[in-house]
Amino acid sequence: MGRLYRPVKRTTATPVYTIGAASRLTGIPIWTLRWIERHGLLRPSRTRGRQRLYNDFDLNRLRDIRGWMEQKVNLAGIRVILRLQA
């Protein structure tokens, strides 16, 4: 008989979205998502194979970052805003 798996209770902090899904859901190109991570604005979870996984909180933060970028807020300004929100 096979193993019984308990379903994991999903919360807003459960990492479930790949970088492609996060890109589609936020409207942010994949290369920009990598740029955002490289500059320390967001650190998505990683699988053992190093695949990025985003959660609902990450997606909301990415939407905020996209909005600030569209308003021409520079990288330093976005960092200040994120620090103030923390």
C-alpha positions in Angstrom: 0.0 0.0 0.0 1.2 3.5 -0.8 2.2 6.2 1.6 -0.4 8.5 2.9 0.5 12.2 2.6 -1.0 14.8 4.7 -1.9 17.9 2.7 0.1 21.0 3.7 -2.0 23.8 4.9 -1.4 26.7 2.5 -0.9 30.2 3.8 0.2 33.5 2.2 3.7 32.5 3.2 3.6 29.1 1.4 6.0 29.3 -1.6 4.1 27.9 -4.5 4.7 30.1 -7.6 7.6 29.5 -10.0 9.3 32.5 -11.6 7.2 32.1 -14.7 4.0 32.1 -12.8 5.1 35.0 -10.7 5.9 36.9 -13.9 2.5 36.2 -15.4 0.6 37.1 -12.2 2.5 40.4 -11.5 3.1 41.5 -15.1 6.8 41.8 -14.4 9.2 40.2 -16.9 11.4 37.3 -15.7 14.6 39.2 -16.2 13.2 42.0 -14.0 12.3 39.5 -11.3 15.9 38.4 -11.3 17.1 42.0 -11.2 14.9 42.7 -8.2 16.4 39.7 -6.4 20.0 40.5 -7.4 19.5 44.0 -5.9 18.1 42.6 -2.6 14.6 43.9 -2.9 13.1 40.5 -2.5 14.5 37.0 -1.6 12.2 34.3 -2.9 12.4 30.8 -1.4 14.5 28.2 -3.3 14.0 24.5 -3.8 16.8 22.1 -3.3 17.4 22.4 -7.0 17.7 26.2 -6.6 14.4 26.9 -8.4 12.9 30.2 -7.2 9.5 29.8 -5.5 7.3 32.9 -4.6 4.5 33.1 -2.1 1.5 35.4 -2.0 3.3 37.9 0.2 6.1 38.1 -2.4 3.6 38.7 -5.2 2.1 41.6 -3.3 5.5 43.1 -2.7 6.4 42.6 -6.3 3.2 44.5 -7.4 4.2 47.3 -5.0 7.8 47.4 -6.4 6.4 47.5 -10.0 4.1 50.4 -9.0 7.0 52.4 -7.6 9.2 51.6 -10.6 6.3 52.9 -12.8 6.3 56.1 -10.7 10.0 56.4 -11.5 11.1 55.8 -7.9 14.8 54.8 -8.1 16.4 51.7 -6.5 17.6 53.6 -3.4 14.1 55.1 -2.9 12.5 51.6 -3.2 14.9 50.3 -0.6 14.0 53.1 1.8 10.3 52.5 1.3 10.7 48.7 2.0 12.8 49.4 5.1 10.1 51.8 6.4 7.4 49.1 5.8 9.4 46.4 7.7 
